[in-house]
């Protein structure tokens, strides 16, 4: 009897239907991929946090909820969700994040803005330091943070990684805990935030911690908007303590038209494009997890509800 896979993200159905059906054929999995089904017949739910499905109680036969996004903070607190929850860890998503982070890091490291926008035709031969002389800190050493740290290390940036618990990554100095955070911030000429949003990380970069950064440091946030206190960041930018902030994520999205980030000369806004879920590669991740579940193997990328990611 074929599995019943409920695709519970209606707005994404046109993008994902074809890739998911191809991935199911490639995996030789017999499954009915549907957008509606009797709850007690559903084996797996393919989900996005904006889905109208918010009550998981009727899905008594569901073996796992498979999230299409890397972020799960909007679903982990749902008391009706008792099924295993898997977040999206997709090679395409990781590659996109690495490209955004490396691109914006090099932009600020090389001072490219002054050459790209140069209406007065100033001849400024100031040479930037080599990457090896520009310390970078990555906050968050999960799959995305580790991949970005390794890519920047390959370009000879001295990278320090920080996470809330102890981690180890070859060739990269890794710190953890409050003392480690102070050390990681105090040396960062470029700071990259790739932590999940939890009660522990919200407003992690407040006025005090932003003040630990060297004067003129650059902040790149492709992680979660709530990691940074907006008012504290604007104040640090206006005072010149922070040289620039490239932001891809915000507390409210789309970023409201009148928000100060739009008009501040020290802020670059990108519209949450650093790490989009690519249907072709994400579909293979979803189907791989379904195949593992049917084979009795542990699910990949299982969310720890207590930690929130």
Buried (B, 14 or more C-beta within 10 A) or exposed (E): EEBBBBBBBBEBBEBBBEBBBBBBEEBEBEBBBEEEBEBEBBBBBBBBBEBEBEEBEEBEBBBBBBBBBBBBBBBBEBEEBBBBBBBBBBBBBBBBBBBBBBEBBBBBBBEEEEEEEEEEEEEEEEEEEEBEEBBBBBBBBBBBBBBBBBBBBEBEBBBBBBBBEEBEBEEBBBBBEEEBBBBBBEBBBBBBBBBBBBEEBBEBBBBEBBBBBBEEBBBBBBBBBBBBBBEBBBBBBEEEBBBBBBBBBBBEEEBEEEBEBEEBEBBBBEEBEBBBBBBBBBBBBBBBBBBBBBEEEEBBBEBEBEEBB
